[in-house]
Every structure is written in structure tokens, then in C-alpha cells.
Amino acid sequence: MTGKTILLVEDDPAIALIIRETLTGECGTFASVGSVGERNAWLADNRPDLIITDVVLPDGDGIDSLPGAGVDPETPVIVLSAQNTLDTAVRATGIGSYDYLPKPFDLEELTASVRAALERSSQPAAKVDPGQADSHGLVGRAPAMQAVYRTIARLATNDLAVLILGESGTGKEVVARAIHATGLRRAGPFVAINMAAIPRELIEAELFGHEKGAFTGAHSRNAGRFEQAAGGTLFLDEIGDMPLEAQTRLLRVLQSNEYSTVGGSQALRADVRVIAATHRDMRTLVADGRFREDLFYRLNVIPVTLPPLRDRRSDIAALVRHFVDAGRHSGLPDRQFAPEAMQLLERHDWPGNVRELGNVVQRLAVLSRDTIVTPRDVESVLRDSGEGAMPADPVDLIARAVDDWAREQLAAADHDGEIHERLEAIVEAALLRRTLREVRGNQLEAARRLGINRNTLRKRLGQLDIDPAQP
């Protein structure tokens, strides 16, 4: 890119040096400054082909201050930030930035973004109103969530269809509402419908509305969800559960942007942005003939995949604080979490994802006897809710189970002094039975896996009264 000029605005000398060395050869001139004031002074005499800027600078905000710095609106901007939130991503889009890379960023990704930005056309980037940006209920700075934030920010300037994928409880509707709240249709309504909760014979009437007398029980005209969402966003939750016959009509509406009510003949305009979501594997549904391939591609223009909570454990502490704060505003008592209690929450697998965590935090707020939530509080709530009393780590499970058993044995007035021997037999018997089941009774293979002599295995099976054929 000989002849091109890059301006880097970064106050950390180490990061600035790494970026300079990485981008050597990508441009003709590379300038580096460390503050808003230095940037503005440089821009007074120079015109860069690309600006790479941090957000938090010693004398101001690198995003908010840029529009007033005299930068050509066609100059691409790449925003770097450790403030890895949806707010930052949307504000970056608000100034027309070409890209947003959360710190720590991948150098190869930065290089690719720089090359693409320098080669892009002279068309100015579309802008959104940064005043509309906040978290919108989205909490977390894990890398997987950064990808979600960046996608939401890029959706703010268009009306493309979106398909949100993720396990139950990962927050698909929260993301849908964030897309709506930061998008072009934020002044319009957000209307949600759960396709799995509507009887198949009523789905079309729910979506498109019906006229009086259209079917038994239709005593008056009812507006459907498309009509209710006019000018805004229609969120089709659990789209994978939609019957095939209803899929056909939905496809026609998305193709023509027109529909008619059940029992009606007048064509109505479908003035909505469609966001769909599902916890199902859509490609498998398509392959099995349970979902129309053409409808899938209509909905899957921009896919957004939400990570399960077990893949973003670093966000659990922030989520817990978020739920505690939300509960306090709803009248629940404020709570703090002991470090050991938080560790238990961070190790739990959370099959119900963020929704499950929120429920557990609310119960802890109500049931904990003190302002500090203890590990025993967490264990009790998880146990009572059927969500697993112990953390997922098997070693911790075993250690805590032994602790409970030993406490009971040692407290007994008539203990016989053979506690160690009995525990050893219990644990060994469980290990031998599991191993024999895994190898289908093959004692030679069982001894090999256990790392013991075959004769020793036979002896212990006899002493523990274990039938190797039926372990």
C-alpha cells in the first residue's frame, strides 16, 4: 500500500510499538500519537488514509472526540478498545468506523482489517445515533460475546433479516431486543411470538391476523403480529418448531413483503424487520425435510450464534452482579458473594445457561440469611432446585461427598475404628464395578486399565463380593 498514510492514536507505548512493527510495509507513512490533543494537532496539517484509535485516552474519548477533529467523513476508522461492551461497539459504529476490534486483538485480524480498509471504496460508512447505545441487558466481555457485540453494531445501519442461534437460556430474546433498540426501527414496536407455544392450526391467524367470521370463534377482526409490528421488529422465537405449511406462507410474505389476513383478500404491506431464533440445529432440520431450505436462507442472512454460559465462565461474576442489581431494583435484598461462593458458581455447568443463573441468584438473594452469600448457601440452593449441589469438577464432588460421609461416621457414638477401611472398600468397589462395565467383564483388560495385577484384581473382587459377570 505504498503512498498510504496510517495514523495510530494509542497511549500505551508497548501496544503502539507492536502495531507499528506489525503494519510495517502495509503503508507508506505511519504516524503514532498518544492523546486527543496530539491527534488533533497532527490532523491540522495532515490527511490520513486510515485512522486506528483507542477509546480511553489521557485527555478524552477517542470515539466521541473524533467527529469534531476535522476528519474527512470518508476516512476509514478502526477502533481498538479494552472497554469491551455493546455500548463501545455501537458508539464505534456511530462515528462510521470501518471496524471495531476489542483488546486484546489478534494481529492477523488487525492486519486484514487494515488492508481491507485501505482498499475499500470511497463510499462513506453509514452512521447510527450513538446516543442510543447502552448494554440493553447484555453483560459480559468474553471473546465470544465480543463477536456478538460487533455483529449487533454492524446491524444498526440496515434492515437485514437475522437468525439467532443458541441453546435455551442463552439470551436470544435479549439479543433480539438489543438489535431492535440499536437499529433503524428502534422507534417502532418490538413484537415477539413463540412459534412453539402456538397451536399449529392458529399460527397463520396469529402471524397475519384474521377477519370476523374467518373460522369458528372469530367473532371480530384481529390484527396479527405482522400488523402489530408495523414499522418495527417482529421476533419469531423458536422458528425451528414452525409447521411446514405455515413456513410456506411465511416464505411468500418474506419474498413479496405482502400478506393478507386469514379470511381477507386485501393485500397488506409487511413493514417489519424479521429476527428469528432457535435452539435447534437448523441445517439438520433442513436435511431431514422438517424445515424449508429456501426459508432458512431467507432468515439466515445474518447469523448470530450465542455461546453457552459454560463457554464464557469469565462473565459469571459480572452476570451475578447484574442480576443482584436487577433484583434490588425489584425489591429483593442486596447481596455480596464470598469468593468461594462465586467460585462454585463459576465451576457449575449451567445447563440452563444465563436464565438458570439468574433464577439461582434471585433465590440466593431471598434465602441467604446474611448479606454475604456463602458456599453453603450456593450448594443448598443448587441442591434444592435440582440443579446439582456440587460444582462440576469430579474431584470436588468426591472430596465433598467423602467429607459429608466422614462427618457422619465420626459423629457416631458407636464407631468401630474401621472408618478408613470401610471408605476404602466403598470407593474401590465403585471403581472396580465401573471398570468392569466399561470393558464388558474382561478382567485382563480391566486389570490393565487399572494398572494392577490380574491376580490382585481377582482377589479384590472376591473380598468385595463383586461378580465380574454382573458388576
Secondary structure, DSSP 8 states (H G I E B T S, - for coil): -TT-EEEEE-S-HHHHHHHHHHHTTS-SEEEEE-SHHHHHHHHTT---SEEEEESEETTEETTTTSGGGT--TTS-EEEEES--SHHHHHHHHHTT-SEEEESS--HHHHHHHHHHHHHS-S-------GGG-S-TT----SHHHHHHHHHHHHGGG----EEEE--TTS-HHHHHHHHHHHSTTTTS-EEEEEGGGS-GGGHHHHHH-B-TTSSTT--S-B--HHHHTTTSEEEEETGGG--HHHHHHHHHHHHHSEE--BT--S-EE---EEEEEESS-HHHHHHTTSS-HHHHHHH-SEEEE---GGG-GGGHHHHHHHHHHHHHHTT----EE-HHHHHHHHHS--TTHHHHHHHHHHHHHHH-SSSEE-HHHHHHHHHHTTS-SS-S-HHHHHHHHHHHHHHHHHH-TT--S-HHHHHHHHHHHHHHHHHHHHTTT-HHHHHHHHTS-HHHHHHHHHHTT--TT--
